[in-house]
Amino acid sequence: MGVERKGQLIMLVRPGHMSAECMAAINRQLEYMIKSGLWIQRWSGDLPPHPGDDD
Protein backbone atom coordinates (compact mmCIF):
# COMPACT_ATOMS: atom_id res chain seq x y z
CA MET A 1 0.00 0.00 0.00
CA GLY A 2 1.35 3.42 -0.89
CA VAL A 3 1.12 6.37 1.47
CA GLU A 4 1.95 9.82 0.13
CA ARG A 5 3.45 12.65 2.09
CA LYS A 6 4.78 15.87 0.63
CA GLY A 7 7.93 14.85 -1.24
CA GLN A 8 7.61 11.16 -0.34
CA LEU A 9 5.85 7.99 -1.38
CA ILE A 10 6.14 5.33 1.31
CA MET A 11 5.28 1.74 0.51
CA LEU A 12 3.86 -0.20 3.46
CA VAL A 13 4.44 -3.96 3.34
CA ARG A 14 3.66 -6.54 5.99
CA PRO A 15 6.77 -8.17 7.43
CA GLY A 16 7.60 -11.40 5.61
CA HIS A 17 5.50 -10.55 2.53
CA MET A 18 8.32 -9.14 0.39
CA SER A 19 11.84 -10.36 -0.15
CA ALA A 20 14.83 -8.02 0.08
CA GLU A 21 15.43 -8.59 -3.65
CA CYS A 22 11.87 -7.56 -4.50
CA MET A 23 12.13 -4.48 -2.29
CA ALA A 24 15.39 -3.46 -4.00
CA ALA A 25 13.83 -3.94 -7.46
CA ILE A 26 10.80 -1.82 -6.55
CA ASN A 27 13.04 0.90 -5.09
CA ARG A 28 15.10 0.95 -8.31
CA GLN A 29 11.93 1.24 -10.40
CA LEU A 30 10.53 4.05 -8.24
CA GLU A 31 13.86 5.90 -8.43
CA TYR A 32 13.80 5.57 -12.22
CA MET A 33 10.22 6.85 -12.38
CA ILE A 34 11.03 9.87 -10.23
CA LYS A 35 14.25 10.77 -12.08
CA SER A 36 12.59 10.43 -15.49
CA GLY A 37 9.57 12.53 -14.48
CA LEU A 38 7.07 9.68 -14.76
CA TRP A 39 5.99 10.09 -11.11
CA ILE A 40 5.15 13.50 -9.72
CA GLN A 41 3.04 14.64 -6.82
CA ARG A 42 0.20 16.87 -7.90
CA TRP A 43 -2.83 17.59 -5.77
CA SER A 44 -4.76 20.67 -4.79
CA GLY A 45 -3.62 22.22 -1.54
CA ASP A 46 -0.45 21.56 0.42
CA LEU A 47 -1.20 17.99 1.50
CA PRO A 48 -2.16 14.82 -0.37
CA PRO A 49 -5.82 13.83 -0.33
CA HIS A 50 -6.88 11.24 2.21
CA PRO A 51 -9.45 8.48 1.77
CA GLY A 52 -12.86 9.75 2.81
CA ASP A 53 -12.12 13.43 2.06
CA ASP A 54 -14.82 13.39 -0.61
CA ASP A 55 -17.50 12.24 1.84
Secondary structure, 3 states (H helix, E strand, C coil): CEEEECCEEEECCCCCCCCHHHHHHHHHHHHHHHHCCCCCCCCCCCCCCCCCCCC
